[in-house]
């Protein structure tokens, strides 16, 4: 995905090495912050994890039935 974003940006804008390094740093920070935020939410509201898992099972089951 990161490579596709860079290719799209390169088509529409001038992409220098500075811009590429900033995007790489932002992506790395975003990837590392997501588990921290999710962990805090689950600690405060543990049932959120169960609700999300049930929702995912329903969505997965729906798409498997549609694709068959």
C-alpha positions in Angstrom: 0.0 0.0 0.0 2.8 2.4 0.9 4.4 1.9 -2.6 1.0 2.6 -4.3 0.6 5.8 -2.3 4.1 6.9 -3.3 3.4 6.2 -7.0 0.2 8.1 -6.9 1.9 11.1 -5.2 4.7 11.0 -7.8 2.1 11.2 -10.6 0.5 14.3 -9.1 3.2 16.1 -7.1 7.0 16.5 -7.0 8.2 13.9 -4.5 11.6 14.5 -3.1 13.6 12.3 -0.7 12.5 14.6 2.2 8.8 14.0 1.4 9.4 10.3 1.1 11.2 10.1 4.5 8.5 12.1 6.2 5.8 9.7 4.8 7.8 6.7 6.0 8.2 8.2 9.5 4.5 9.1 9.6 3.5 5.5 8.6 5.8 4.0 11.2 4.4 6.2 13.9 0.9 5.4 12.9 1.5 1.7 12.9 3.0 1.9 16.4 0.3 4.1 17.9 -2.7 2.0 16.8 -2.0 -0.9 19.3 -1.6 1.6 22.1 -4.9 3.3 21.4 -6.7 0.0 21.0 -5.2 -1.4 24.2 -6.4 1.7 26.2 -9.9 1.3 24.8 -10.0 -2.4 25.6 -8.8 -1.8 29.1 -11.5 0.8 29.8 -14.3 -1.1 27.9 -13.4 -4.9 27.7 -16.6 -5.8 26.0 -15.6 -3.8 22.9 -13.3 -6.6 21.9 -16.1 -9.1 22.0 -18.5 -6.8 20.1 -15.8 -6.3 17.4 -15.2 -10.0 17.1 -18.9 -10.7 16.7 -19.3 -8.0 14.1 -16.3 -9.4 12.2 -17.8 -12.9 12.2 -21.1 -11.6 10.9 -19.4 -9.6 8.2 -17.1 -12.5 7.2 -20.0 -14.9 7.1 -22.0 -12.5 4.9 -19.2 -12.0 2.4 -18.5 -15.8 2.2 -22.2 -16.5 1.5 -22.3 -13.8 -1.2 -19.1 -15.0 -3.0 -20.1 -18.7 -3.1 
